[in-house]
Amino acid sequence: MRAAVMLSALIAEVALQAQTPPDIMILNDGEKLIGHLVSSTGTSVTFKSDLAGEIKMDWSKIKELHSSAKFAVAEKGVVFRRHDDLTKVPQGTVSMSDQKIEVSPANGTTPQSIPVANTQNLVPEESFLRAFQRPKWSDYWHGSAGLGVALVAATQDSRTITSSVSLVRTVPNETWIDPRYRTTIDFNSAYGSLSEPGQPTVKTDILHADAEQDEYLSSRLFGFGQLAFDHSISQGLDLQQTYGGGLGYTVLKAALQELDLKGQIAYVSQMFTQPLPPQAPVANKHLIAAVITETYNRTFKREVTLHEQLSVTPAFNEAKAYSAIGTVDLSIPVFKKLAFTIGTVDAYLNDPPLGFKKNSFQFVTNLSYTIN
């Protein structure tokens, strides 16, 4: 019975696809491409050809374009807000000739003609409407989760386990409209042990977790709140808690790269590893500090991605208790959603307990799974 239902659904889907005529794009030189229209900006069209795959073509090189799919056409100068009346935006099937886009509404009203030079974006109607809906908490998450393991069994036994999770959720999740808010969650850990008969076991245990909520005040300016937790045996740091908020600005924003600068005022609590008696206990610290952060993301060919971040935390009430952390990750896809990730984490604590180094450097490789 279940197989019959699935077969019926498959037949219905195939029949529907067969009834939907393909989109046609005719270039100025007479070449005809058959496929479907993906989207467009004010200068170019993205078209998925049955033979050539996805291509991007300037409007000036296109003689005619005909699509049976429904699109929304946003004109230049139109700024979208969450509670706008969306009916004022032309929606329906589209065609183009003589550098004019004709939008034919589904309700049979008079088609509307818009010069290509006046258009800002042409997006699928479904994506257009979804951008103004309230999403579920589970929607729009992107990122990756990685795991790396190294084991050695010999005169000395060693094991190293690294893990990482990086998630970001931007609403709306559309490139043609300014974001309203963004949520980021990051976690990474490194645990290692080295043991030898008759010798004490040497351990490494480093943890970092943070979460941030951004609320956009304009297309590039945003306010944010952030919290972070750090633990590092290697620097004598039992737990560092950071709570703060401030302003951020997107300095560079393009299709393949983005650069953000952020500044915040934060409360930082540092609890250190206490030495065994009879040594004097190490004083924990409660700091009021500034946190200055730079974040850069870049996508290269074949979906190779680079993530780089540097954060410096000078303290106001205790000048020598400043710290910094920098990370660089390069992710290389290897098979479907699996990627090989190479990364470094460099943490600096200027005033650690006596006997601990100020700097902690990690070089990490792992296999990661893309979440989208």
C-alpha positions as CSV (number, residue, x, y, z in Angstrom):
1,M,0.0,0.0,0.0
2,R,2.8,2.4,1.0
3,A,4.7,1.6,-2.2
4,A,1.6,2.3,-4.3
5,V,1.1,5.7,-2.6
6,M,4.8,6.6,-3.2
7,L,4.5,5.5,-6.9
8,S,1.4,7.6,-7.4
9,A,3.1,10.7,-5.9
10,L,6.1,10.1,-8.2
11,I,3.9,9.8,-11.3
12,A,2.0,12.9,-10.3
13,E,5.2,14.9,-9.9
14,V,6.6,13.7,-13.2
15,A,3.3,14.6,-14.9
16,L,3.3,18.1,-13.4
17,Q,6.9,18.7,-14.5
18,A,5.9,17.5,-18.0
19,Q,3.0,20.1,-18.1
20,T,5.3,23.0,-17.0
21,P,6.9,24.4,-20.1
22,P,10.6,25.2,-19.9
23,D,11.9,28.8,-19.7
24,I,13.5,30.2,-22.9
25,M,16.3,32.8,-23.1
26,I,17.3,34.1,-26.5
27,L,20.6,36.0,-26.8
28,N,21.3,38.9,-29.2
29,D,23.3,36.6,-31.5
30,G,20.3,34.3,-31.9
31,E,21.4,31.5,-29.6
32,K,18.5,30.0,-27.7
33,L,18.9,28.5,-24.2
34,I,16.3,26.2,-22.6
35,G,16.1,25.7,-18.9
36,H,14.7,27.8,-16.1
37,L,15.2,31.3,-14.8
38,V,16.8,31.4,-11.3
39,S,16.9,35.2,-10.5
40,S,18.3,38.5,-11.6
41,T,19.8,41.7,-10.4
42,G,19.6,45.1,-12.1
43,T,22.5,44.2,-14.3
44,S,22.5,40.4,-14.9
45,V,20.4,37.3,-15.1
46,T,21.1,33.9,-13.5
47,F,19.7,31.1,-15.8
48,K,20.1,27.4,-15.4
49,S,20.4,25.9,-18.9
50,D,19.7,22.2,-19.5
51,L,22.9,21.9,-21.4
52,A,25.3,24.6,-20.1
53,G,24.3,24.5,-16.4
54,E,24.0,27.6,-14.4
55,I,25.2,30.7,-16.1
56,K,25.2,34.5,-15.4
57,M,24.4,36.8,-18.3
58,D,24.2,40.6,-18.6
59,W,20.8,41.9,-19.4
60,S,22.3,43.9,-22.3
61,K,23.2,40.6,-24.1
62,I,19.7,39.2,-23.9
63,K,17.1,39.7,-26.6
64,E,14.2,37.8,-25.2
65,L,13.3,35.9,-22.0
66,H,10.2,33.9,-21.3
67,S,9.3,32.1,-18.1
68,S,6.2,30.4,-16.9
69,A,7.3,30.5,-13.2
70,K,6.1,33.2,-10.9
71,F,8.5,36.0,-9.8
72,A,8.4,39.2,-7.9
73,V,10.1,42.3,-9.4
74,A,11.6,44.8,-7.0
75,E,12.3,48.2,-8.6
76,K,15.3,50.3,-7.7
77,G,14.9,52.6,-4.7
78,V,12.4,50.3,-3.0
79,V,13.3,49.5,0.6
80,F,11.5,46.5,2.1
81,R,10.3,46.5,5.6
82,R,8.8,43.6,7.5
83,H,5.2,44.9,7.6
84,D,5.1,46.3,4.1
85,D,2.2,45.8,1.8
86,L,3.6,43.2,-0.5
87,T,0.9,43.6,-3.1
88,K,2.5,46.8,-4.3
89,V,5.4,44.7,-5.7
90,P,4.6,43.3,-9.2
91,Q,4.3,39.5,-9.0
92,G,3.5,36.9,-11.6
93,T,4.9,35.2,-14.7
94,V,7.5,37.2,-16.5
95,S,8.9,37.8,-20.0
96,M,11.4,40.3,-21.4
97,S,11.8,41.9,-24.8
98,D,13.1,45.3,-25.9
99,Q,14.8,45.6,-22.5
100,K,11.4,45.7,-20.8
101,I,10.1,43.1,-18.3
102,E,6.4,42.3,-18.5
103,V,4.8,40.9,-15.3
104,S,1.5,39.0,-15.8
105,P,-0.3,38.6,-12.5
106,A,-2.1,35.3,-11.7
107,N,-5.4,37.1,-11.1
108,G,-5.7,38.1,-14.8
109,T,-5.2,41.9,-14.2
110,T,-3.4,44.0,-16.8
111,P,0.3,43.1,-17.2
112,Q,2.8,45.6,-15.9
113,S,5.8,46.7,-18.0
114,I,9.0,47.7,-16.2
115,P,12.3,48.8,-17.9
116,V,15.2,46.5,-17.1
117,A,17.2,49.6,-16.1
118,N,14.6,50.3,-13.3
119,T,14.7,46.8,-11.7
120,Q,16.7,46.0,-8.6
121,N,16.0,42.3,-8.2
122,L,13.9,39.6,-9.7
123,V,13.3,36.7,-7.3
124,P,11.1,33.6,-7.2
125,E,7.7,34.6,-5.7
126,E,8.0,31.8,-3.1
127,S,11.3,33.2,-1.9
128,F,10.0,36.7,-1.9
129,L,7.0,35.9,0.3
130,R,9.1,33.7,2.6
131,A,11.4,36.6,3.4
132,F,8.6,38.4,5.2
133,Q,7.3,35.5,7.2
134,R,8.2,34.6,10.8
135,P,10.5,31.6,10.5
136,K,10.6,28.6,12.9
137,W,13.6,28.5,15.3
138,S,14.9,25.5,13.4
139,D,14.9,27.3,10.0
140,Y,17.9,28.9,8.2
141,W,20.7,27.4,10.2
142,H,24.0,27.0,8.3
143,G,27.5,25.9,9.5
144,S,29.5,22.8,10.2
145,A,30.4,20.3,12.9
146,G,33.8,18.6,13.0
147,L,35.7,15.9,14.8
148,G,39.4,14.9,14.8
149,V,41.0,12.0,16.6
150,A,44.7,10.9,17.0
151,L,45.7,7.8,19.0
152,V,49.2,6.4,19.7
153,A,49.9,3.1,21.6
154,A,53.6,2.5,22.3
155,T,56.1,3.1,25.2
156,Q,54.1,6.3,25.6
157,D,50.3,6.3,25.1
158,S,48.8,9.4,23.8
159,R,45.4,10.5,22.5
160,T,44.1,13.7,21.1
161,I,40.5,14.5,20.4
162,T,39.3,17.8,18.8
163,S,35.8,18.9,18.1
164,S,34.1,22.0,16.7
165,V,30.6,23.3,15.9
166,S,30.0,26.6,14.1
167,L,26.4,27.7,13.3
168,V,24.9,30.9,11.9
169,R,21.3,31.9,11.3
170,T,20.4,35.0,9.3
171,V,16.8,36.2,9.0
172,P,15.7,36.8,6.3
173,N,17.9,34.2,4.6
174,E,17.8,35.9,1.3
175,T,20.7,37.8,-0.4
176,W,18.4,40.4,-2.1
177,I,17.0,41.9,1.2
178,D,18.8,43.4,4.2
179,P,18.9,41.1,7.2
180,R,16.8,41.8,10.3
181,Y,18.8,39.7,12.8
182,R,21.6,37.1,13.0
183,T,22.4,34.4,15.5
184,T,25.8,32.8,15.8
185,I,26.9,29.8,18.0
186,D,30.5,28.5,18.2
187,F,32.1,25.7,20.1
188,N,35.6,24.1,19.9
189,S,37.5,21.8,22.2
190,A,40.9,20.1,22.3
191,Y,41.6,17.3,24.8
192,G,44.8,15.4,25.0
193,S,46.7,13.1,27.3
194,L,50.2,11.6,27.3
195,S,51.0,8.8,29.7
196,E,54.1,6.6,30.4
197,P,54.6,3.9,33.1
198,G,56.0,5.4,36.2
199,Q,55.4,9.0,35.1
200,P,52.5,11.3,35.8
201,T,50.0,11.7,33.0
202,V,50.2,15.1,31.2
203,K,46.8,16.4,30.0
204,T,45.6,19.2,27.7
205,D,42.1,20.4,28.1
206,I,40.9,23.6,26.2
207,L,37.3,24.6,25.7
208,H,35.7,27.6,24.1
209,A,32.0,28.4,23.5
210,D,30.2,31.6,22.5
211,A,26.9,32.8,21.3
212,E,25.9,36.2,19.8
213,Q,22.6,37.8,18.8
214,D,22.8,40.7,16.2
215,E,19.9,43.1,15.5
216,Y,20.4,45.2,12.4
217,L,19.8,48.9,12.6
218,S,20.5,49.4,8.9
219,S,21.9,47.3,6.1
220,R,25.4,47.4,7.7
221,L,25.1,48.7,11.2
222,F,24.0,46.3,14.0
223,G,23.7,46.1,17.7
224,F,24.6,42.9,19.5
225,G,24.8,41.0,22.7
226,Q,27.3,38.3,23.3
227,L,28.4,35.7,25.9
228,A,31.5,33.5,25.9
229,F,33.0,30.8,28.1
230,D,36.7,29.6,28.1
231,H,38.5,26.9,30.0
232,S,42.2,26.1,29.5
233,I,44.3,23.9,31.8
234,S,47.3,24.9,29.7
235,Q,47.1,28.5,31.0
236,G,45.8,27.8,34.5
237,L,42.3,29.1,33.6
238,D,39.5,27.1,35.2
239,L,36.7,29.3,33.7
240,Q,36.5,32.7,32.1
241,Q,33.0,34.1,31.6
242,T,32.4,37.1,29.3
243,Y,29.1,39.0,29.0
244,G,28.7,42.1,27.0
245,G,27.1,44.1,24.2
246,G,27.9,46.8,21.7
247,L,27.8,47.9,18.0
248,G,29.1,46.2,14.9
249,Y,29.6,47.4,11.3
250,T,29.9,45.4,8.0
251,V,32.8,47.1,6.3
252,L,32.9,44.8,3.3
253,K,29.9,42.9,2.0
254,A,29.9,41.1,-1.3
255,A,28.6,37.8,-2.8
256,L,31.8,35.9,-1.8
257,Q,33.2,37.8,1.2
258,E,32.3,39.8,4.2
259,L,34.3,41.8,6.8
260,D,32.8,42.8,10.1
261,L,34.2,45.1,12.8
262,K,32.7,45.0,16.4
263,G,33.2,46.8,19.6
264,Q,31.6,46.1,23.0
265,I,31.8,46.7,26.7
266,A,31.9,43.5,28.7
267,Y,32.1,42.1,32.2
268,V,34.8,39.4,32.4
269,S,35.1,36.9,35.3
270,Q,38.4,34.9,35.5
271,M,38.7,31.9,37.9
272,F,42.1,30.3,38.0
273,T,43.5,26.9,39.0
274,Q,44.4,27.1,42.6
275,P,47.8,25.7,43.7
276,L,48.1,23.0,46.3
277,P,49.0,24.1,49.9
278,P,51.2,25.6,51.2
279,Q,51.4,28.0,48.3
280,A,49.3,31.1,48.4
281,P,46.0,31.0,46.5
282,V,45.7,32.8,43.2
283,A,43.3,35.7,43.2
284,N,40.4,35.5,40.8
285,K,39.6,38.6,38.7
286,H,36.5,40.6,37.9
287,L,37.1,42.9,35.0
288,I,35.3,45.6,33.1
289,A,36.8,45.5,29.6
290,A,36.4,46.4,26.0
291,V,36.3,43.7,23.4
292,I,37.3,44.6,19.9
293,T,36.7,42.0,17.2
294,E,37.4,41.6,13.5
295,T,35.8,38.8,11.5
296,Y,36.4,37.9,7.8
297,N,34.7,35.2,5.8
298,R,35.6,34.3,2.2
299,T,34.3,31.7,-0.3
300,F,36.6,30.5,-3.0
301,K,36.1,28.3,-6.0
302,R,34.6,24.8,-5.4
303,E,33.0,26.1,-2.2
304,V,36.4,26.3,-0.3
305,T,35.7,28.6,2.6
306,L,38.0,30.7,4.8
307,H,37.0,32.0,8.3
308,E,39.3,34.3,10.2
309,Q,38.7,36.2,13.5
310,L,40.8,38.2,15.9
311,S,39.5,39.5,19.2
312,V,41.4,41.7,21.7
313,T,40.2,42.4,25.2
314,P,41.9,45.2,27.2
315,A,40.7,45.6,30.8
316,F,39.9,49.1,32.2
317,N,40.2,48.3,35.9
318,E,43.4,46.1,35.7
319,A,45.6,47.2,32.8
320,K,47.9,44.1,32.8
321,A,44.9,41.6,32.7
322,Y,44.4,41.9,28.9
323,S,43.9,39.0,26.6
324,A,43.4,38.1,22.9
325,I,42.3,35.2,20.8
326,G,42.7,34.6,17.0
327,T,41.3,31.8,14.8
328,V,41.8,30.8,11.2
329,D,39.9,27.9,9.5
330,L,40.1,26.7,5.9
331,S,37.4,24.2,4.9
332,I,37.9,22.1,1.7
333,P,34.9,20.0,0.5
334,V,35.8,16.4,-0.2
335,F,32.6,14.5,-0.7
336,K,29.0,15.8,-0.7
337,K,28.6,17.5,2.8
338,L,31.9,16.3,4.2
339,A,34.9,18.6,4.2
340,F,38.5,18.5,5.4
341,T,39.2,21.4,7.8
342,I,42.6,22.9,8.7
343,G,42.6,25.5,11.5
344,T,44.6,27.3,14.1
345,V,43.6,28.8,17.5
346,D,46.0,31.2,19.2
347,A,45.0,32.3,22.7
348,Y,46.9,34.9,24.8
349,L,46.4,35.6,28.5
350,N,48.8,38.3,29.7
351,D,48.5,37.6,33.4
352,P,48.2,33.8,34.0
353,P,49.0,32.2,37.4
354,L,52.7,31.7,38.2
355,G,54.1,28.7,36.3
356,F,51.8,28.9,33.3
357,K,52.7,30.2,29.9
358,K,50.8,33.2,28.5
359,N,50.3,31.8,25.1
360,S,48.4,28.7,23.9
361,F,48.6,27.7,20.3
362,Q,46.6,24.9,18.6
363,F,46.9,23.5,15.1
364,V,43.9,21.4,14.3
365,T,42.8,19.2,11.4
366,N,39.5,17.4,11.3
367,L,36.7,16.0,9.2
368,S,33.7,18.3,9.2
369,Y,30.0,17.9,8.2
370,T,28.3,20.9,6.5
371,I,24.9,21.9,8.0
372,N,22.4,23.7,5.8
